[in-house]
Amino acid sequence: MSETKRVHFIAVGGSVMHNLALALHNKGFKVTGSDDEFFEPSKSRLAKAGILPDAVGWHADRITPDLDAVILGMHAMNDNPELQRARELGIKVYSFPEYLYEQTRHERRIIVGGSHGKTTTTSMIMHVLRACNVDFDYMVGALLEGFETMVKLTAEAKIAVFEGDEYLSSTLDPTPKFHHYHPDIALVTGIAWDHINVFPTWENYISQFAKFAEKIEPNGKFIYYEGDPELRKIAQSVRTDVEALPYNGLDFRTEGETTIVRYNGKDYPTGVFGRHNMQNMHGAMLACRQVGIEPEQFLTAMATFHGAAKRLQTLVQKGNSIAFLDFAHSPSKLKATTEAVRERFAGKRLIACMELHTFSSLTKAFLPQYRDSMKAADEALVYFNPEVIEHKRLEPITVADVASGFGRNDLQVFTDSTKLVEKLHTFDYSNTVLLIMTSGNFSGVDIKQLANSLIC
């Protein structure tokens, strides 16, 4: 395919979509876009780049014959007038993962997949490559410290690093996103059932990762967490031209508030903590080694890595009290995050508060997957909004359903965020860690402001 110079985004306001639009704009492309609503920060960022459309909504006349491509966002429906016009004109329509591949097909692609830890692991690889002055393109699902956008595409880079999401590519393309990327180096952190609305059975979900491994380029690498039995099975069946490289986690110890990795007889302080992060770090180290970064270089660079936004992000720390925000919402993420904090702050009380917000987490049949996921917390609070369940057209769930699913007699369940906030204000936070976990915002709560009002 010849290099595209003029592209139009249908549903440009999305998190990754607007970042891809900015990346192409920075690459010198002529970029236009449409959406039926815009939120911050995408609205301001698109406006600053001159890409924000002058009117909200879908307008078929924005699709003109001189377009080289149309990129379709996830929430654009099949009857979208701009999509219909593109079809009439015979303009090539891509989902964003398809277009990312087109832009990087001549680069060596490192793709990080997995049900948990993929944003953090991708971030680790990016941080180290930048610290080692390696030029690379990227796509990651969170805004990282030191990176202005979540997507970067250039004509010069020889390496691309992508977070490989298993969710569907677009309303017209039911292919999991990471199937489009054709990795040279595939890294999978672990498999734990998620996205029940798309993958209704465990077997169907697992099969997506097996297909991902099948799409590794000739003479590629399959890096996998050896502690996962499903990944061990996949590793045993990869093609003979693909090398399977297992990892388990780096040796580490905690001294005071510092986590120290021990490697080849040397100590390396690091900016993250928890057994799960040590696994992520080991996988990222193996991936970086495939592109010329030695382990000692990797571990030295990791001393200045402090994680991705909303991945054990410190909201406030005062005296012997601290509050973290984490994106954890699925059972495996919830368990890994609470255990990491419990291990890191063994002498403090741990108050864990999470929101059931996704389709899977609000599905009654899925709730038993959460059993013991908050076992490491001293106090466990769970919130869900019945209106969200109604909006998603799911079977209603009750407080009792949630309590039973988590398998914890002292679990405190809330359906009113005001009452949840009131309860959080009743705790004494001295010598305490507050861990807030959500992929939403507890129905409009200013989480940072709340943390500051509690840890004072």
C-alpha positions as CSV (number, residue, x, y, z in Angstrom):
1,M,0.0,0.0,0.0
2,S,1.2,3.5,-0.8
3,E,1.6,5.8,2.1
4,T,-1.7,7.5,3.0
5,K,-1.6,11.3,3.1
6,R,-5.2,12.1,3.8
7,V,-7.4,10.3,6.3
8,H,-10.7,10.8,7.9
9,F,-11.7,9.4,11.4
10,I,-15.3,8.4,12.1
11,A,-15.6,8.6,15.9
12,V,-12.4,10.6,16.3
13,G,-13.1,11.6,19.9
14,G,-12.3,8.2,21.5
15,S,-9.3,7.8,23.7
16,V,-7.1,5.8,21.3
17,M,-8.7,7.2,18.2
18,H,-7.9,10.8,18.9
19,N,-4.3,9.8,19.8
20,L,-4.0,8.0,16.5
21,A,-5.3,11.1,14.8
22,L,-2.7,13.3,16.5
23,A,0.0,10.8,15.6
24,L,-0.9,11.0,11.9
25,H,-1.2,14.8,12.1
26,N,2.3,14.9,13.6
27,K,3.5,12.6,10.8
28,G,2.4,15.2,8.2
29,F,-0.9,13.7,7.2
30,K,-4.0,15.7,6.4
31,V,-6.4,14.5,9.1
32,T,-10.1,15.2,9.5
33,G,-12.7,13.6,11.8
34,S,-16.2,13.5,13.2
35,D,-18.0,12.3,16.3
36,D,-21.4,12.7,18.0
37,E,-19.8,13.9,21.2
38,F,-16.5,15.1,22.6
39,F,-15.0,15.0,26.1
40,E,-11.9,16.2,27.6
41,P,-9.0,15.8,27.1
42,S,-9.6,14.7,23.5
43,K,-11.6,17.9,22.7
44,S,-8.9,20.3,23.7
45,R,-6.1,18.2,22.2
46,L,-7.8,17.9,18.8
47,A,-8.6,21.6,18.9
48,K,-5.0,22.5,19.6
49,A,-3.9,20.4,16.5
50,G,-6.6,22.0,14.3
51,I,-8.4,18.6,13.9
52,L,-11.6,19.3,16.0
53,P,-14.5,19.4,13.6
54,D,-16.5,22.7,13.4
55,A,-19.8,20.8,14.1
56,V,-20.6,17.8,16.2
57,G,-22.3,14.9,14.5
58,W,-22.0,12.8,11.3
59,H,-21.9,14.6,8.0
60,A,-21.7,12.6,4.8
61,D,-20.2,15.5,2.8
62,R,-17.0,15.2,4.9
63,I,-16.3,12.1,2.9
64,T,-14.7,13.2,-0.3
65,P,-13.2,11.2,-3.2
66,D,-9.7,12.5,-2.4
67,L,-9.5,10.6,0.9
68,D,-7.0,7.8,1.0
69,A,-8.6,6.1,3.9
70,V,-11.3,6.2,6.5
71,I,-10.6,4.9,10.0
72,L,-13.6,3.6,11.9
73,G,-14.0,3.9,15.6
74,M,-15.6,1.3,17.9
75,H,-18.9,3.1,18.6
76,A,-19.7,4.0,14.9
77,M,-22.6,2.0,13.8
78,N,-23.2,0.2,10.4
79,D,-25.8,2.8,9.4
80,N,-23.4,5.8,10.0
81,P,-23.9,8.2,7.0
82,E,-20.2,8.9,6.7
83,L,-19.4,5.2,6.6
84,Q,-22.2,4.7,3.9
85,R,-20.7,7.5,1.9
86,A,-17.2,6.0,2.1
87,R,-18.6,2.7,0.8
88,E,-20.4,4.5,-2.1
89,L,-17.1,6.1,-3.1
90,G,-15.1,2.9,-2.7
91,I,-12.7,4.4,-0.1
92,K,-10.8,1.9,1.9
93,V,-12.2,1.6,5.5
94,Y,-9.9,0.5,8.3
95,S,-10.4,-0.3,12.0
96,F,-7.7,1.5,14.0
97,P,-5.7,-1.8,14.6
98,E,-5.7,-2.5,10.9
99,Y,-4.4,1.0,10.2
100,L,-1.7,0.7,12.9
101,Y,-0.4,-2.4,11.2
102,E,-0.4,-0.7,7.8
103,Q,1.7,2.1,9.2
104,T,4.2,-0.2,10.8
105,R,4.3,-3.3,8.6
106,H,8.0,-2.7,7.7
107,E,9.0,-2.3,11.4
108,R,9.8,-4.9,13.9
109,R,6.7,-5.2,16.1
110,I,6.7,-6.0,19.8
111,I,3.1,-6.8,20.8
112,V,2.1,-7.2,24.5
113,G,-1.1,-9.1,25.1
114,G,-2.7,-10.7,28.2
115,S,-5.8,-10.3,30.4
116,H,-3.8,-8.2,32.9
117,G,-0.6,-6.3,33.1
118,K,-0.3,-5.5,29.4
119,T,-0.4,-1.7,29.8
120,T,2.2,-1.8,32.6
121,T,4.4,-4.2,30.6
122,T,4.1,-2.2,27.4
123,S,5.0,1.0,29.5
124,M,8.1,-0.7,30.9
125,I,9.4,-1.6,27.4
126,M,8.7,2.0,26.2
127,H,10.4,3.5,29.2
128,V,13.5,1.5,28.7
129,L,13.8,1.9,25.0
130,R,13.6,5.7,25.4
131,A,16.1,5.6,28.2
132,C,18.5,3.7,26.0
133,N,18.0,6.2,23.1
134,V,16.2,3.7,20.8
135,D,13.8,5.3,18.3
136,F,10.4,3.5,18.2
137,D,6.8,3.9,17.3
138,Y,4.1,2.9,19.8
139,M,0.5,2.5,20.9
140,V,-0.4,2.1,24.6
141,G,-3.6,2.3,26.5
142,A,-2.7,4.9,29.0
143,L,-0.9,8.3,29.0
144,L,2.7,7.7,30.3
145,E,5.0,10.0,32.1
146,G,7.3,11.6,29.6
147,F,5.2,10.7,26.5
148,E,2.9,13.4,25.1
149,T,0.5,11.0,23.3
150,M,-0.6,7.3,23.5
151,V,0.3,6.8,19.9
152,K,3.4,7.7,17.9
153,L,4.0,6.9,14.2
154,T,7.0,8.0,12.2
155,A,8.7,7.3,8.9
156,E,12.1,6.7,10.6
157,A,11.5,4.1,13.4
158,K,12.5,0.5,12.9
159,I,10.7,-0.8,16.0
160,A,7.0,-0.5,17.0
161,V,5.7,-1.4,20.5
162,F,1.9,-2.0,20.8
163,E,-0.4,-2.9,23.7
164,G,-2.4,-5.8,22.2
165,D,-6.0,-5.7,23.3
166,E,-8.1,-8.8,22.7
167,Y,-11.4,-6.8,22.4
168,L,-13.1,-6.4,19.0
169,S,-11.7,-4.1,16.4
170,S,-14.9,-2.2,15.4
171,T,-18.6,-2.8,14.9
172,L,-17.8,-4.0,11.4
173,D,-14.8,-6.0,12.3
174,P,-15.3,-8.7,15.0
175,T,-11.6,-9.6,14.9
176,P,-9.8,-9.1,18.3
177,K,-7.5,-6.1,17.9
178,F,-4.3,-8.0,18.6
179,H,-4.9,-10.4,15.7
180,H,-4.2,-7.6,13.3
181,Y,-0.7,-6.8,14.5
182,H,1.3,-9.8,13.3
183,P,4.0,-9.6,16.0
184,D,7.7,-10.3,15.4
185,I,7.9,-10.5,19.2
186,A,4.8,-11.5,21.1
187,L,4.6,-11.2,24.8
188,V,1.6,-12.6,26.8
189,T,1.4,-11.9,30.5
190,G,-1.4,-14.3,31.5
191,I,-5.0,-15.4,30.6
192,A,-8.0,-14.8,32.9
193,W,-11.5,-14.8,31.5
194,D,-12.8,-11.4,30.6
195,H,-15.2,-9.7,28.1
196,I,-17.9,-12.2,28.7
197,N,-20.2,-10.2,26.3
198,V,-17.9,-11.0,23.4
199,F,-16.3,-14.3,24.5
200,P,-19.2,-16.2,26.3
201,T,-17.1,-19.2,27.3
202,W,-13.7,-19.7,28.8
203,E,-12.7,-21.9,25.8
204,N,-13.6,-19.3,23.3
205,Y,-11.6,-16.7,25.2
206,I,-8.5,-18.9,25.5
207,S,-8.6,-19.6,21.7
208,Q,-8.1,-15.9,20.9
209,F,-4.6,-16.1,22.5
210,A,-3.8,-19.3,20.6
211,K,-4.7,-17.5,17.4
212,F,-2.6,-14.5,18.4
213,A,0.4,-16.9,18.7
214,E,-0.4,-18.3,15.3
215,K,0.0,-14.9,13.8
216,I,3.6,-14.4,14.9
217,E,5.8,-13.6,12.0
218,P,8.3,-16.2,10.6
219,N,11.3,-16.7,13.0
220,G,9.5,-14.7,15.7
221,K,9.5,-15.0,19.5
222,F,6.7,-16.0,21.8
223,I,7.5,-14.7,25.3
224,Y,5.1,-16.0,27.9
225,Y,4.5,-16.2,31.7
226,E,5.4,-19.8,32.5
227,G,3.2,-19.8,35.6
228,D,0.0,-19.8,33.4
229,P,-1.0,-23.3,32.4
230,E,-2.9,-22.1,29.3
231,L,0.1,-20.2,28.1
232,R,2.3,-23.3,28.6
233,K,0.0,-25.3,26.4
234,I,0.1,-22.5,23.7
235,A,3.9,-22.4,23.9
236,Q,4.1,-26.1,23.3
237,S,2.1,-25.8,20.1
238,V,3.8,-22.8,18.4
239,R,5.2,-23.3,15.0
240,T,8.7,-24.7,14.8
241,D,10.1,-21.5,13.4
242,V,8.9,-19.5,16.5
243,E,11.0,-19.6,19.6
244,A,9.1,-19.9,22.9
245,L,10.8,-18.0,25.8
246,P,9.3,-18.5,29.3
247,Y,9.6,-16.1,32.2
248,N,8.5,-16.4,35.9
249,G,9.5,-13.2,37.6
250,L,12.7,-11.4,38.8
251,D,14.2,-12.1,42.3
252,F,13.5,-9.1,44.6
253,R,13.4,-8.0,48.1
254,T,11.9,-5.0,49.9
255,E,14.0,-2.6,52.0
256,G,12.0,0.1,53.7
257,E,9.9,1.6,50.9
258,T,12.2,0.5,48.1
259,T,11.9,-2.7,46.0
260,I,15.3,-4.1,44.9
261,V,15.8,-6.6,42.1
262,R,18.7,-9.0,42.4
263,Y,20.2,-10.1,39.0
264,N,23.5,-11.7,38.3
265,G,24.8,-10.9,41.7
266,K,24.0,-7.2,41.5
267,D,21.2,-5.1,43.1
268,Y,18.9,-2.8,41.1
269,P,16.4,-0.5,42.9
270,T,13.2,-0.1,41.0
271,G,10.3,2.4,41.1
272,V,7.5,-0.3,41.2
273,F,6.6,-3.0,43.6
274,G,4.7,-6.3,43.9
275,R,5.2,-9.8,42.7
276,H,3.0,-9.2,39.7
277,N,5.1,-6.2,38.6
278,M,8.3,-8.4,39.0
279,Q,6.7,-10.8,36.5
280,N,5.8,-8.0,34.2
281,M,9.3,-6.6,34.4
282,H,10.9,-10.0,33.6
283,G,8.8,-10.3,30.5
284,A,9.6,-6.8,29.4
285,M,13.3,-7.4,30.0
286,L,13.1,-10.5,27.7
287,A,11.3,-8.4,25.0
288,C,13.9,-5.6,25.2
289,R,16.7,-8.1,24.9
290,Q,15.4,-9.2,21.5
291,V,16.0,-5.7,20.2
292,G,19.5,-5.3,21.7
293,I,18.9,-4.1,25.2
294,E,21.0,-6.1,27.7
295,P,19.4,-7.0,31.1
296,E,21.8,-4.7,33.0
297,Q,20.8,-1.8,30.8
298,F,17.1,-2.6,31.3
299,L,17.3,-2.9,35.0
300,T,19.3,0.3,35.4
301,A,16.7,2.2,33.4
302,M,13.8,0.7,35.5
303,A,15.0,2.7,38.5
304,T,13.2,5.7,37.1
305,F,10.0,3.9,36.0
306,H,7.0,4.8,38.2
307,G,4.1,3.1,36.3
308,A,1.4,4.2,33.9
309,A,-1.5,6.4,34.8
310,K,-4.1,4.7,37.0
311,R,-1.8,1.7,37.5
312,L,-1.1,1.9,41.2
313,Q,-0.9,5.6,40.8
314,T,-0.1,7.5,44.0
315,L,-2.9,10.0,44.6
316,V,-1.8,11.4,47.9
317,Q,0.7,10.5,50.6
318,K,0.9,12.1,54.0
319,G,2.8,10.8,57.0
320,N,2.2,7.1,57.3
321,S,-0.9,7.1,55.1
322,I,-1.1,6.8,51.3
323,A,-3.9,6.5,48.7
324,F,-3.5,4.7,45.3
325,L,-5.7,4.6,42.2
326,D,-5.6,1.6,40.0
327,F,-7.5,0.6,36.8
328,A,-8.1,-2.9,38.3
329,H,-11.7,-4.1,37.6
330,S,-11.5,-7.8,36.5
331,P,-11.0,-10.6,39.1
332,S,-7.3,-11.3,38.1
333,K,-6.4,-7.6,38.2
334,L,-8.2,-7.0,41.4
335,K,-6.4,-9.9,43.1
336,A,-3.0,-9.0,41.7
337,T,-3.3,-5.4,42.8
338,T,-4.6,-6.0,46.3
339,E,-1.9,-8.6,46.9
340,A,0.8,-6.3,45.6
341,V,-0.2,-3.6,48.0
342,R,-0.6,-6.0,50.9
343,E,2.9,-7.4,50.3
344,R,4.5,-3.9,49.9
345,F,2.8,-2.4,53.0
346,A,2.6,-5.4,55.3
347,G,2.6,-3.3,58.4
348,K,-0.3,-1.0,57.4
349,R,-4.1,-1.5,57.3
350,L,-5.4,-1.9,53.8
351,I,-8.8,-0.5,52.8
352,A,-9.7,-1.6,49.3
353,C,-12.6,0.0,47.4
354,M,-13.6,-1.1,43.9
355,E,-16.3,-0.4,41.3
356,L,-18.1,-3.0,39.2
357,H,-18.4,-1.1,36.0
358,T,-17.7,-3.3,32.9
359,F,-20.1,-5.6,31.1
360,S,-18.5,-8.7,32.5
361,S,-18.3,-7.4,36.1
362,L,-22.0,-6.5,36.1
363,T,-23.1,-9.9,34.7
364,K,-24.7,-12.1,37.4
365,A,-23.2,-15.3,36.1
366,F,-19.7,-13.8,36.1
367,L,-19.7,-12.6,39.7
368,P,-18.4,-15.9,41.2
369,Q,-15.1,-15.2,39.3
370,Y,-14.4,-12.5,41.9
371,R,-14.2,-15.1,44.8
372,D,-11.3,-14.2,47.1
373,S,-10.1,-11.4,44.8
374,M,-10.0,-8.9,47.7
375,K,-8.9,-11.4,50.3
376,A,-5.7,-9.4,51.0
377,A,-7.6,-6.3,52.1
378,D,-8.5,-5.6,55.8
379,E,-11.6,-3.7,54.7
380,A,-13.3,-4.4,51.4
381,L,-15.9,-2.1,49.8
382,V,-17.6,-2.7,46.4
383,Y,-19.8,-0.2,44.5
384,F,-22.1,-0.7,41.5
385,N,-24.8,1.5,39.9
386,P,-28.1,-0.3,39.0
387,E,-28.7,2.3,36.3
388,V,-25.6,1.2,34.5
389,I,-26.8,-2.4,34.6
390,E,-30.1,-1.2,33.1
391,H,-28.3,0.8,30.4
392,K,-26.3,-2.2,29.4
393,R,-29.5,-4.2,29.3
394,L,-28.3,-6.8,31.7
395,E,-30.2,-8.9,34.2
396,P,-30.4,-7.0,37.5
397,I,-28.0,-8.0,40.3
398,T,-28.4,-7.5,44.0
399,V,-26.2,-6.6,46.9
400,A,-26.5,-10.2,48.0
401,D,-25.4,-11.4,44.6
402,V,-22.2,-9.4,44.8
403,A,-21.5,-10.4,48.4
404,S,-21.9,-14.1,47.5
405,G,-19.8,-13.7,44.4
406,F,-16.8,-12.2,46.3
407,G,-17.2,-14.9,49.0
408,R,-16.5,-12.5,51.8
409,N,-18.8,-12.2,54.8
410,D,-17.6,-8.7,55.8
411,L,-17.8,-7.3,52.3
412,Q,-19.6,-3.9,52.2
413,V,-21.6,-3.3,49.1
414,F,-23.0,0.0,47.9
415,T,-25.4,1.1,45.1
416,D,-25.3,4.8,46.1
417,S,-21.9,6.6,45.6
418,T,-22.9,9.2,48.2
419,K,-23.3,6.6,50.8
420,L,-20.0,5.0,49.8
421,V,-18.2,8.3,50.2
422,E,-19.8,8.8,53.5
423,K,-18.6,5.4,54.7
424,L,-15.1,6.1,53.5
425,H,-15.1,9.2,55.6
426,T,-15.8,7.1,58.8
427,F,-12.4,5.3,58.7
428,D,-9.3,6.4,60.5
429,Y,-6.5,6.5,57.9
430,S,-3.5,6.7,60.2
431,N,-1.0,4.0,59.2
432,T,-3.3,3.0,56.4
433,V,-3.3,2.4,52.6
434,L,-6.4,3.3,50.7
435,L,-6.6,1.4,47.4
436,I,-9.2,2.7,44.9
437,M,-9.8,0.5,41.9
438,T,-12.1,1.3,39.0
439,S,-12.3,1.6,35.2
440,G,-14.9,4.4,35.8
441,N,-15.4,7.1,38.4
442,F,-18.0,5.8,40.9
443,S,-20.8,7.6,39.1
444,G,-19.2,11.0,39.0
445,V,-16.9,11.1,42.1
446,D,-13.8,13.3,41.8
447,I,-11.5,10.5,43.0
448,K,-8.4,12.6,43.5
449,Q,-10.3,15.2,45.5
450,L,-11.9,12.4,47.6
451,A,-8.4,10.9,48.3
452,N,-7.1,14.3,49.4
453,S,-10.1,14.8,51.7
454,L,-9.5,11.4,53.3
455,I,-5.7,11.3,53.7
456,C,-5.1,14.6,55.5
